[in-house]
Amino acid sequence: MAGVGDYFFCGVGGSGMTPLALIVQARGGSVEGSDRAFDQGRNARRFDFLRARGVLLHPQDGSGITRSSQILVTSTAVEETVPDVQAARRIGAAVTTRARLLAELFNSAALGVGVAGTSGKSTTVGMLGWILHRAGNSPTIMNGADMKNFIDADSPFASARIGAGDVFLSELDESDGSIAFFEPRIAVLNNISLDHKSLDELRSLFRGFIARAQTVVLNLDNAETAALLVGLKPQQAITYSLNSGQAHFLASPPVRSPAGIRFQVKARETGEVVEVDLKVPGLHNVANALAALSAATVCGVTLAAAAAHLGEFGGIRRRLEVVGSANEITVVDDFAHNPDKISAVLETLHAFPGRLLLMFQPHGYGPIRLMKDALVGCFARGLRDEDVLVMPEPVYFGGTVDRSVGSDDIVCAIQRCGRKAFAFPDRRGCGDLLVRLARRGDRIVVMGARDDSLSQFASELLQRIAVGNDEGSLATP
């Protein structure tokens, strides 16, 4: 069986590594691991969770690699200088990447459903996974974020679900090019926009991705995605849209609320119309829901049943997640880290009254250098006159990287566009300013990826707001 073996996960606490390690373990593999965050005393709850699942944890100093039979699993970001890698090379242990191991599991499944695209992958996987679970398909789910519907006392982290059915549903990542390893039966492509790679690179990767699939689910509202229809075989594509009557599944104009969004979906082929009442807000979630509904019907779930199950979907952690409110000030935690995601957050929140006080922590020096102009543009367009943006330096946990472009470069350009923006060396200064500025009716939004401590930072902001304390100590990266 794919995945059976003696595995050691370098970075086992990462959002992509943890679910894969648990899936491998459930299939009979032996799982150990290390993590720099574990060594630094960060994210203790996640490591307690892994230990409780029988995952043996080691320092990330190479001491856990002791047998040539071990298979070291790394992310593409891990360098040869990391002690675990050096230890594996020294004793002759095999080294593979997270993506290659996931592809091995995915491609061996009877029905591999891959969800890809620049934005919305984790939410679409969560939506589709819940639909298939409730419909009795018992899918195995590999996600990059925790799915609230599957969280319980025994599983406080639910980015993976081990199922007994034929479906292997997975979020697939294009950022490192590893999407090329996957051979989906059903390929879902939400959108294509600038993030980790140039658009030309993305077009090539996604074109190859859908070419390997039997059925392709495509978003007609994204020009780049819609363009990929050219060259597909008749009946190979299932399409969805909020605007185009040519789509197989068309959403009606939605009705918004702060906590959700309602709309109808019409199936072009049959004329069937169903009501969808989402518990998560935003037009972007209408698109994610359409993708999930479309893929569910390909998997054999009726449109009516899929819509009903979708109404039970509780969301994904750190996707417009309300941390709480105090003194009529609300704190929101969100994963947004590229221009499309940031724009979706701003559009969703601006549909309702209240000033936005934003902290955006870039998820790396490489991405901020690539996306500089697009980030400036999305904030210049999306911020209103009264909104305020603060930015610390990008998240950095070590390694070699070009640090020539930082947050101050982004902020200065946004200021030149007439918006209120401030740069700080670290999060402490950001938090102090946000707390000082906050007044009744404001929404404070913490945005960023690759740093689990952002959620702790958001919670501490709420605590400071609650006690009216602008001198407290906030977590720093």
Buried (B, 14 or more C-beta within 10 A) or exposed (E): EBBEBBBBBBBBBBBBBBBBBBBBBBBEBBBBBBBBBBEEEBBEEBBEBBEEBEBBBBBBBBEBBBEEEBBBBBBEBBEEEBBBBEBBEEEEBBBEBBBEBBBEBBBEBEBBBBBBBBBBBBBBBBBBBBBBBBBEBBBBBBBBBBBBBBBEEEBEBBBBBBBEBBBBBBBBBBBBBBBBBBBBBBBBBBBBBBBBBEEEEBBBBBBEBBEBBEBBBBBBBBEBBBEBBEEBEEEBBBBBBBEEEEBBBBBBEBEBBBEBBBBBBBBEEEEBBBEBBBBBBBBBBBBBBBBBBBBBBBBEBEBEBBBBBBBEBEBBBBBBBBBBBBEEBBBBBBBBBBBBBBBBBBEBBBBEEBBBBBBBBBBBBBBBBBBBEBBBBBBBEBBEEEBBBBBBBBBBEEEEEEBEBBBBBBBEBBBEEEBBBBBBEEBBBBBBBBBEBBEEEBBBBBBBBBBBBBBBBBBBBBBBBBEEEBEBEBBBB
